[in-house]
Amino acid sequence: MISDVLLVIDLQNGVCHSNGDIDHLSELVENTNSIIQSYRIAHRPITFIRHHEEGLEQGSSAWQLLPGIDQRPTDTFLGKTHASSFFHTNLMSTFEEINAKSIEICGAQTEYCIDATVKFAHGLGFQVQMKKGATSTYDNAYMTASQTISFFETIWKDRYLKLY
């Protein structure tokens, strides 16, 4: 099922290579490009979100999207300074312009920007969906990256989004 719009969050050099490589990076890029291709075939819009803060300065190499991601000049590119892609951005007005009611989300990092955006989108009334394994993160002091991803997918499934 294709949503009204695809939201690709923070697949940037500085996010995905800040502490070594983010977990299952090559699979994440391949998975993301497969999802992007589905949206291109369906002629649905694709929005890329890039985080900027200290270490991810706008225009820097760290701020750039991963070179393997299928991005085109016709896609929408927005910046953010908060974990939620909606907080103090024009993402909502961008979605209102195209009358988007449903969103598919993928990207990084699972427990930060993805979680905040999933819950914010749900709270705004969007129907949200995500492909299993379409986000990633790093190991932390409490869980491996794989455990974190599984933990959040379990929380999100059927509460905040449709996981397929």
Backbone as JSON Lines, residues from 0, in Angstrom:
{"i":0,"aa":"M","n":[0.85,-1.18,0.0],"ca":[0.0,0.0,0.0],"c":[0.89,1.24,0.0]}
{"i":1,"aa":"I","n":[0.65,2.11,-0.93],"ca":[1.42,3.35,-1.05],"c":[0.67,4.46,-0.32]}
{"i":2,"aa":"S","n":[1.37,5.2,0.51],"ca":[0.78,6.34,1.21],"c":[0.76,7.55,0.28]}
{"i":3,"aa":"D","n":[0.16,8.64,0.76],"ca":[0.1,9.86,-0.03],"c":[1.48,10.47,-0.24]}
{"i":4,"aa":"V","n":[2.38,10.27,0.72],"ca":[3.72,10.87,0.64],"c":[4.71,9.99,1.41]}
{"i":5,"aa":"L","n":[5.94,9.97,0.93],"ca":[7.04,9.27,1.61],"c":[7.91,10.3,2.3]}
{"i":6,"aa":"L","n":[8.21,10.05,3.57],"ca":[9.06,10.93,4.37],"c":[10.34,10.17,4.73]}
{"i":7,"aa":"V","n":[11.47,10.63,4.2],"ca":[12.78,10.01,4.44],"c":[13.53,10.93,5.4]}
{"i":8,"aa":"I","n":[13.82,10.42,6.59],"ca":[14.34,11.26,7.67],"c":[15.81,10.99,7.96]}
{"i":9,"aa":"D","n":[16.61,12.04,7.89],"ca":[17.98,12.1,8.42],"c":[18.94,11.02,7.92]}
{"i":10,"aa":"L","n":[18.79,10.58,6.69],"ca":[19.77,9.65,6.14],"c":[20.95,10.45,5.61]}
{"i":11,"aa":"Q","n":[21.65,11.06,6.56],"ca":[22.75,11.98,6.3],"c":[24.08,11.35,6.69]}
{"i":12,"aa":"N","n":[25.14,11.81,6.06],"ca":[26.48,11.3,6.38],"c":[26.78,11.39,7.87]}
{"i":13,"aa":"G","n":[26.53,12.53,8.48],"ca":[26.86,12.73,9.88],"c":[25.98,11.97,10.85]}
{"i":14,"aa":"V","n":[24.8,11.58,10.43],"ca":[23.91,10.77,11.28],"c":[24.27,9.3,11.13]}
{"i":15,"aa":"C","n":[24.51,8.87,9.92],"ca":[24.72,7.45,9.65],"c":[26.17,6.99,9.8]}
{"i":16,"aa":"H","n":[27.09,7.94,10.0],"ca":[28.5,7.59,10.18],"c":[29.1,8.28,11.41]}
{"i":17,"aa":"S","n":[28.28,8.73,12.35],"ca":[28.8,9.52,13.48],"c":[29.51,8.67,14.52]}
{"i":18,"aa":"N","n":[29.16,7.41,14.63],"ca":[29.74,6.53,15.64],"c":[30.04,5.2,14.96]}
{"i":19,"aa":"G","n":[30.88,5.25,13.93],"ca":[31.0,4.11,13.03],"c":[29.8,4.14,12.1]}
{"i":20,"aa":"D","n":[29.51,3.03,11.46],"ca":[28.33,2.98,10.61],"c":[27.1,2.6,11.43]}
{"i":21,"aa":"I","n":[25.99,3.25,11.12],"ca":[24.73,2.91,11.75],"c":[24.42,1.44,11.43]}
{"i":22,"aa":"D","n":[23.68,0.77,12.29],"ca":[23.39,-0.65,12.13],"c":[22.72,-0.94,10.78]}
{"i":23,"aa":"H","n":[23.1,-2.0,10.16],"ca":[22.62,-2.49,8.85],"c":[22.48,-1.38,7.81]}
{"i":24,"aa":"L","n":[23.53,-0.56,7.7],"ca":[23.49,0.61,6.81],"c":[23.24,0.23,5.36]}
{"i":25,"aa":"S","n":[23.95,-0.75,4.83],"ca":[23.77,-1.08,3.41],"c":[22.36,-1.59,3.14]}
{"i":26,"aa":"E","n":[21.81,-2.38,4.07],"ca":[20.43,-2.86,3.91],"c":[19.44,-1.71,4.03]}
{"i":27,"aa":"L","n":[19.72,-0.76,4.91],"ca":[18.84,0.4,5.08],"c":[18.8,1.23,3.8]}
{"i":28,"aa":"V","n":[19.95,1.47,3.2],"ca":[20.01,2.24,1.95],"c":[19.26,1.49,0.84]}
{"i":29,"aa":"E","n":[19.51,0.19,0.74],"ca":[18.84,-0.63,-0.29],"c":[17.33,-0.63,-0.07]}
{"i":30,"aa":"N","n":[16.9,-0.82,1.16],"ca":[15.48,-0.83,1.52],"c":[14.84,0.52,1.22]}
{"i":31,"aa":"T","n":[15.52,1.59,1.62],"ca":[15.0,2.94,1.38],"c":[14.86,3.21,-0.11]}
{"i":32,"aa":"N","n":[15.86,2.85,-0.88],"ca":[15.78,3.07,-2.33],"c":[14.67,2.26,-2.97]}
{"i":33,"aa":"S","n":[14.41,1.07,-2.46],"ca":[13.3,0.25,-2.96],"c":[11.96,0.93,-2.67]}
{"i":34,"aa":"I","n":[11.82,1.47,-1.47],"ca":[10.6,2.21,-1.11],"c":[10.47,3.45,-1.99]}
{"i":35,"aa":"I","n":[11.56,4.19,-2.14],"ca":[11.55,5.39,-2.99],"c":[11.11,5.03,-4.4]}
{"i":36,"aa":"Q","n":[11.64,3.95,-4.94],"ca":[11.28,3.53,-6.29],"c":[9.77,3.27,-6.4]}
{"i":37,"aa":"S","n":[9.18,2.66,-5.38],"ca":[7.73,2.41,-5.37],"c":[6.95,3.72,-5.46]}
{"i":38,"aa":"Y","n":[7.43,4.72,-4.75],"ca":[6.76,6.03,-4.76],"c":[6.96,6.73,-6.1]}
{"i":39,"aa":"R","n":[8.12,6.58,-6.69],"ca":[8.36,7.19,-8.0],"c":[7.44,6.55,-9.05]}
{"i":40,"aa":"I","n":[7.32,5.23,-9.03],"ca":[6.44,4.52,-9.97],"c":[4.99,4.97,-9.8]}
{"i":41,"aa":"A","n":[4.57,5.18,-8.54],"ca":[3.19,5.6,-8.25],"c":[2.99,7.11,-8.43]}
{"i":42,"aa":"H","n":[4.05,7.83,-8.79],"ca":[4.0,9.3,-8.96],"c":[3.54,9.99,-7.67]}
{"i":43,"aa":"R","n":[4.07,9.52,-6.56],"ca":[3.77,10.12,-5.26],"c":[4.97,10.93,-4.8]}
{"i":44,"aa":"P","n":[4.72,12.0,-4.05],"ca":[5.82,12.87,-3.61],"c":[6.72,12.22,-2.56]}
{"i":45,"aa":"I","n":[7.97,12.64,-2.6],"ca":[8.98,12.17,-1.65],"c":[9.59,13.4,-1.0]}
{"i":46,"aa":"T","n":[9.59,13.39,0.33],"ca":[10.16,14.5,1.1],"c":[11.34,13.99,1.91]}
{"i":47,"aa":"F","n":[12.47,14.65,1.75],"ca":[13.68,14.33,2.52],"c":[13.84,15.36,3.62]}
{"i":48,"aa":"I","n":[14.09,14.88,4.83],"ca":[14.33,15.75,5.98],"c":[15.81,15.65,6.34]}
{"i":49,"aa":"R","n":[16.43,16.82,6.56],"ca":[17.83,16.86,7.01],"c":[17.9,17.65,8.31]}
{"i":50,"aa":"H","n":[18.51,17.02,9.3],"ca":[18.7,17.66,10.6],"c":[19.92,18.56,10.53]}
{"i":51,"aa":"H","n":[19.84,19.72,11.17],"ca":[21.05,20.54,11.29],"c":[21.17,21.07,12.71]}
{"i":52,"aa":"E","n":[22.39,20.98,13.19],"ca":[22.8,21.42,14.53],"c":[24.32,21.41,14.52]}
{"i":53,"aa":"E","n":[24.94,21.65,15.66],"ca":[26.39,21.6,15.73],"c":[26.87,20.21,15.3]}
{"i":54,"aa":"G","n":[27.8,20.18,14.37],"ca":[28.29,18.92,13.81],"c":[27.54,18.49,12.56]}
{"i":55,"aa":"L","n":[26.37,19.07,12.35],"ca":[25.58,18.82,11.14],"c":[25.21,20.16,10.52]}
{"i":56,"aa":"E","n":[26.22,21.01,10.36],"ca":[25.99,22.35,9.84],"c":[25.47,22.28,8.41]}
{"i":57,"aa":"Q","n":[24.46,23.09,8.15],"ca":[23.84,23.14,6.83],"c":[24.89,23.37,5.75]}
{"i":58,"aa":"G","n":[24.89,22.52,4.73],"ca":[25.84,22.62,3.63],"c":[27.11,21.81,3.82]}
{"i":59,"aa":"S","n":[27.37,21.34,5.04],"ca":[28.59,20.56,5.3],"c":[28.45,19.14,4.75]}
{"i":60,"aa":"S","n":[29.56,18.44,4.67],"ca":[29.55,17.05,4.21],"c":[28.71,16.18,5.15]}
{"i":61,"aa":"A","n":[28.82,16.42,6.45],"ca":[28.04,15.65,7.44],"c":[26.54,15.85,7.24]}
{"i":62,"aa":"W","n":[26.13,17.02,6.8],"ca":[24.72,17.37,6.62],"c":[24.12,16.76,5.35]}
{"i":63,"aa":"Q","n":[24.98,16.45,4.37],"ca":[24.51,15.92,3.09],"c":[23.86,14.55,3.26]}
{"i":64,"aa":"L","n":[22.88,14.26,2.4],"ca":[22.29,12.93,2.38],"c":[23.33,11.92,1.93]}
{"i":65,"aa":"L","n":[23.17,10.68,2.37],"ca":[24.08,9.61,1.97],"c":[24.16,9.56,0.44]}
{"i":66,"aa":"P","n":[25.35,9.38,-0.11],"ca":[25.49,9.4,-1.56],"c":[24.72,8.29,-2.28]}
{"i":67,"aa":"G","n":[24.41,7.2,-1.61],"ca":[23.7,6.1,-2.24],"c":[22.19,6.25,-2.28]}
{"i":68,"aa":"I","n":[21.66,7.28,-1.66],"ca":[20.2,7.48,-1.61],"c":[19.71,8.1,-2.91]}
{"i":69,"aa":"D","n":[18.64,7.55,-3.46],"ca":[18.05,8.04,-4.71],"c":[17.28,9.34,-4.43]}
{"i":70,"aa":"Q","n":[17.96,10.43,-4.63],"ca":[17.34,11.76,-4.45],"c":[17.4,12.5,-5.77]}
{"i":71,"aa":"R","n":[16.37,13.29,-6.03],"ca":[16.28,14.02,-7.3],"c":[15.88,15.46,-7.03]}
{"i":72,"aa":"P","n":[16.23,16.37,-7.93],"ca":[15.88,17.78,-7.73],"c":[14.38,18.03,-7.61]}
{"i":73,"aa":"T","n":[13.56,17.13,-8.14],"ca":[12.11,17.29,-8.07],"c":[11.54,16.88,-6.71]}
{"i":74,"aa":"D","n":[12.35,16.25,-5.86],"ca":[11.9,15.88,-4.51],"c":[11.86,17.13,-3.64]}
{"i":75,"aa":"T","n":[11.18,17.03,-2.52],"ca":[11.12,18.13,-1.55],"c":[12.19,17.89,-0.49]}
{"i":76,"aa":"F","n":[12.9,18.96,-0.11],"ca":[13.96,18.89,0.9],"c":[13.67,19.92,1.97]}
{"i":77,"aa":"L","n":[13.56,19.47,3.21],"ca":[13.3,20.37,4.33],"c":[14.33,20.14,5.42]}
{"i":78,"aa":"G","n":[14.58,21.18,6.21],"ca":[15.5,21.08,7.33],"c":[14.75,21.12,8.64]}
{"i":79,"aa":"K","n":[15.39,20.61,9.68],"ca":[14.81,20.65,11.02],"c":[15.94,20.78,12.05]}
{"i":80,"aa":"T","n":[15.57,21.24,13.24],"ca":[16.54,21.38,14.33],"c":[16.08,20.62,15.58]}
{"i":81,"aa":"H","n":[15.0,19.89,15.47],"ca":[14.4,19.15,16.58],"c":[14.2,17.71,16.13]}
{"i":82,"aa":"A","n":[14.0,16.81,17.06],"ca":[13.79,15.4,16.7],"c":[12.57,15.22,15.8]}
{"i":83,"aa":"S","n":[11.48,15.93,16.08],"ca":[10.28,15.8,15.25],"c":[10.43,16.59,13.95]}
{"i":84,"aa":"S","n":[10.11,15.94,12.85],"ca":[10.16,16.61,11.55],"c":[9.09,17.68,11.4]}
{"i":85,"aa":"F","n":[8.09,17.67,12.28],"ca":[7.01,18.66,12.23],"c":[7.28,19.89,13.09]}
{"i":86,"aa":"F","n":[8.09,19.77,14.12],"ca":[8.29,20.83,15.1],"c":[9.06,22.0,14.5]}
{"i":87,"aa":"H","n":[8.42,23.17,14.43],"ca":[9.01,24.4,13.9],"c":[9.57,24.23,12.48]}
{"i":88,"aa":"T","n":[8.84,23.46,11.65],"ca":[9.17,23.34,10.23],"c":[7.9,23.64,9.43]}
{"i":89,"aa":"N","n":[8.03,23.69,8.13],"ca":[6.83,23.87,7.3],"c":[6.37,22.55,6.7]}
{"i":90,"aa":"L","n":[6.69,21.43,7.36],"ca":[6.28,20.12,6.86],"c":[4.76,19.99,6.81]}
{"i":91,"aa":"M","n":[4.08,20.45,7.84],"ca":[2.62,20.34,7.87],"c":[2.0,21.12,6.71]}
{"i":92,"aa":"S","n":[2.46,22.33,6.47],"ca":[1.9,23.11,5.36],"c":[2.25,22.48,4.01]}
{"i":93,"aa":"T","n":[3.42,21.87,3.92],"ca":[3.8,21.14,2.7],"c":[2.84,19.99,2.45]}
{"i":94,"aa":"F","n":[2.49,19.26,3.5],"ca":[1.55,18.15,3.36],"c":[0.13,18.65,3.09]}
{"i":95,"aa":"E","n":[-0.25,19.78,3.7],"ca":[-1.58,20.34,3.45],"c":[-1.72,20.75,1.99]}
{"i":96,"aa":"E","n":[-0.66,21.3,1.4],"ca":[-0.7,21.73,-0.01],"c":[-1.01,20.57,-0.96]}
{"i":97,"aa":"I","n":[-0.58,19.37,-0.6],"ca":[-0.83,18.21,-1.46],"c":[-1.96,17.34,-0.91]}
{"i":98,"aa":"N","n":[-2.64,17.84,0.12],"ca":[-3.77,17.13,0.74],"c":[-3.38,15.73,1.22]}
{"i":99,"aa":"A","n":[-2.2,15.6,1.79],"ca":[-1.72,14.31,2.28],"c":[-2.46,13.93,3.56]}
{"i":100,"aa":"K","n":[-2.95,12.72,3.59],"ca":[-3.62,12.17,4.77],"c":[-2.86,10.97,5.33]}
{"i":101,"aa":"S","n":[-2.0,10.39,4.5],"ca":[-1.23,9.23,4.92],"c":[0.24,9.43,4.58]}
{"i":102,"aa":"I","n":[1.1,8.91,5.46],"ca":[2.55,9.11,5.35],"c":[3.25,7.77,5.56]}
{"i":103,"aa":"E","n":[4.26,7.51,4.75],"ca":[5.17,6.41,5.04],"c":[6.48,7.02,5.5]}
{"i":104,"aa":"I","n":[7.05,6.45,6.56],"ca":[8.27,7.0,7.17],"c":[9.38,5.96,7.13]}
{"i":105,"aa":"C","n":[10.6,6.42,6.82],"ca":[11.8,5.59,6.93],"c":[12.98,6.51,7.26]}
{"i":106,"aa":"G","n":[14.08,5.93,7.74],"ca":[15.26,6.74,8.0],"c":[15.95,6.44,9.32]}
{"i":107,"aa":"A","n":[16.5,7.5,9.94],"ca":[17.3,7.36,11.15],"c":[17.03,8.54,12.09]}
{"i":108,"aa":"Q","n":[17.32,8.46,13.3],"ca":[17.58,7.3,14.11],"c":[16.29,6.84,14.75]}
{"i":109,"aa":"T","n":[16.15,5.54,14.88],"ca":[14.91,4.91,15.35],"c":[14.35,5.56,16.6]}
{"i":110,"aa":"E","n":[15.15,5.65,17.65],"ca":[14.64,6.07,18.96],"c":[14.6,7.59,19.14]}
{"i":111,"aa":"Y","n":[15.1,8.33,18.19],"ca":[15.1,9.78,18.3],"c":[14.15,10.4,17.27]}
{"i":112,"aa":"C","n":[14.66,10.74,16.13],"ca":[13.88,11.49,15.13],"c":[12.76,10.68,14.52]}
{"i":113,"aa":"I","n":[12.95,9.39,14.34],"ca":[11.86,8.57,13.8],"c":[10.73,8.47,14.82]}
{"i":114,"aa":"D","n":[11.06,8.11,16.05],"ca":[10.03,7.98,17.08],"c":[9.26,9.28,17.27]}
{"i":115,"aa":"A","n":[9.96,10.39,17.38],"ca":[9.29,11.69,17.58],"c":[8.38,12.02,16.41]}
{"i":116,"aa":"T","n":[8.82,11.76,15.2],"ca":[8.02,12.08,14.01],"c":[6.83,11.14,13.88]}
{"i":117,"aa":"V","n":[7.01,9.86,14.14],"ca":[5.9,8.9,14.09],"c":[4.8,9.34,15.04]}
{"i":118,"aa":"K","n":[5.15,9.63,16.27],"ca":[4.14,9.98,17.28],"c":[3.51,11.34,16.99]}
{"i":119,"aa":"F","n":[4.28,12.29,16.51],"ca":[3.75,13.6,16.17],"c":[2.78,13.47,15.0]}
{"i":120,"aa":"A","n":[3.16,12.72,13.98],"ca":[2.3,12.52,12.8],"c":[0.99,11.85,13.2]}
{"i":121,"aa":"H","n":[1.09,10.83,14.03],"ca":[-0.11,10.15,14.52],"c":[-1.01,11.12,15.28]}
{"i":122,"aa":"G","n":[-0.42,11.92,16.14],"ca":[-1.18,12.9,16.91],"c":[-1.84,13.97,16.06]}
{"i":123,"aa":"L","n":[-1.27,14.24,14.9],"ca":[-1.86,15.2,13.96],"c":[-2.95,14.57,13.1]}
{"i":124,"aa":"G","n":[-3.16,13.27,13.25],"ca":[-4.23,12.59,12.53],"c":[-3.83,11.91,11.23]}
{"i":125,"aa":"F","n":[-2.53,11.87,10.94],"ca":[-2.09,11.18,9.73],"c":[-2.16,9.66,9.94]}
{"i":126,"aa":"Q","n":[-2.48,8.95,8.88],"ca":[-2.33,7.5,8.86],"c":[-0.86,7.27,8.52]}
{"i":127,"aa":"V","n":[-0.15,6.56,9.38],"ca":[1.28,6.37,9.22],"c":[1.56,4.9,8.95]}
{"i":128,"aa":"Q","n":[2.49,4.66,8.05],"ca":[2.93,3.28,7.82],"c":[4.44,3.24,7.7]}
{"i":129,"aa":"M","n":[4.99,2.04,7.91],"ca":[6.43,1.84,7.85],"c":[6.72,0.39,7.48]}
{"i":130,"aa":"K","n":[7.71,0.21,6.65],"ca":[8.19,-1.13,6.34],"c":[9.07,-1.6,7.48]}
{"i":131,"aa":"K","n":[8.9,-2.84,7.9],"ca":[9.71,-3.4,8.97],"c":[11.19,-3.29,8.59]}
{"i":132,"aa":"G","n":[11.99,-2.79,9.52],"ca":[13.42,-2.65,9.28],"c":[13.81,-1.43,8.46]}
{"i":133,"aa":"A","n":[12.87,-0.49,8.27],"ca":[13.15,0.69,7.44],"c":[13.74,1.85,8.24]}
{"i":134,"aa":"T","n":[14.15,1.57,9.49],"ca":[14.86,2.57,10.29],"c":[16.1,1.91,10.88]}
{"i":135,"aa":"S","n":[16.98,2.73,11.42],"ca":[18.17,2.17,12.05],"c":[18.7,3.12,13.12]}
{"i":136,"aa":"T","n":[19.64,2.58,13.89],"ca":[20.27,3.33,14.97],"c":[21.6,2.66,15.32]}
{"i":137,"aa":"Y","n":[22.16,3.05,16.44],"ca":[23.41,2.5,16.96],"c":[23.13,1.7,18.23]}
{"i":138,"aa":"D","n":[24.06,0.82,18.6],"ca":[24.0,0.19,19.91],"c":[24.08,1.29,20.96]}
{"i":139,"aa":"N","n":[23.41,1.07,22.1],"ca":[23.53,2.02,23.21],"c":[23.85,1.26,24.48]}
{"i":140,"aa":"A","n":[23.9,1.93,25.59],"ca":[24.28,1.31,26.86],"c":[23.27,0.27,27.34]}
{"i":141,"aa":"Y","n":[22.08,0.27,26.79],"ca":[21.01,-0.6,27.28],"c":[20.62,-1.71,26.32]}
{"i":142,"aa":"M","n":[20.73,-1.44,25.01],"ca":[20.28,-2.4,24.0],"c":[21.17,-2.32,22.77]}
{"i":143,"aa":"T","n":[21.21,-3.42,22.05],"ca":[21.85,-3.37,20.73],"c":[20.94,-2.58,19.8]}
{"i":144,"aa":"A","n":[21.48,-2.17,18.68],"ca":[20.67,-1.45,17.69],"c":[19.48,-2.3,17.25]}
{"i":145,"aa":"S","n":[19.71,-3.57,17.0],"ca":[18.62,-4.46,16.57],"c":[17.53,-4.57,17.63]}
{"i":146,"aa":"Q","n":[17.93,-4.63,18.89],"ca":[16.94,-4.68,19.98],"c":[16.15,-3.37,20.05]}
{"i":147,"aa":"T","n":[16.83,-2.25,19.88],"ca":[16.16,-0.95,19.9],"c":[15.14,-0.86,18.77]}
{"i":148,"aa":"I","n":[15.53,-1.26,17.58],"ca":[14.62,-1.22,16.43],"c":[13.41,-2.1,16.7]}
{"i":149,"aa":"S","n":[13.62,-3.32,17.16],"ca":[12.51,-4.23,17.46],"c":[11.62,-3.68,18.56]}
{"i":150,"aa":"F","n":[12.23,-3.1,19.59],"ca":[11.48,-2.52,20.7],"c":[10.54,-1.42,20.2]}
{"i":151,"aa":"F","n":[11.06,-0.49,19.4],"ca":[10.23,0.61,18.91],"c":[9.2,0.14,17.89]}
{"i":152,"aa":"E","n":[9.56,-0.79,17.03],"ca":[8.57,-1.32,16.07],"c":[7.41,-1.97,16.81]}
{"i":153,"aa":"T","n":[7.7,-2.65,17.92],"ca":[6.64,-3.27,18.73],"c":[5.74,-2.21,19.35]}
{"i":154,"aa":"I","n":[6.31,-1.14,19.85],"ca":[5.51,-0.05,20.43],"c":[4.65,0.61,19.35]}
{"i":155,"aa":"W","n":[5.23,0.9,18.2],"ca":[4.52,1.62,17.14],"c":[3.41,0.81,16.5]}
{"i":156,"aa":"K","n":[3.66,-0.49,16.3],"ca":[2.75,-1.34,15.52],"c":[1.33,-1.32,16.1]}
{"i":157,"aa":"D","n":[0.4,-0.98,15.25],"ca":[-1.04,-0.96,15.55],"c":[-1.43,0.06,16.62]}
{"i":158,"aa":"R","n":[-0.49,0.86,17.1],"ca":[-0.8,1.98,17.99],"c":[-0.62,3.3,17.25]}
{"i":159,"aa":"Y","n":[0.55,3.43,16.64],"ca":[0.92,4.66,15.97],"c":[1.03,4.51,14.45]}
{"i":160,"aa":"L","n":[1.21,3.29,13.99],"ca":[1.38,3.07,12.56],"c":[1.05,1.65,12.17]}
{"i":161,"aa":"K","n":[0.95,1.47,10.86],"ca":[0.81,0.13,10.29],"c":[2.21,-0.31,9.88]}
{"i":162,"aa":"L","n":[2.67,-1.41,10.44],"ca":[3.98,-1.96,10.12],"c":[3.77,-3.1,9.13]}
{"i":163,"aa":"Y","n":[4.44,-3.02,8.0],"ca":[4.27,-4.09,7.0],"c":[5.6,-4.73,6.65]}
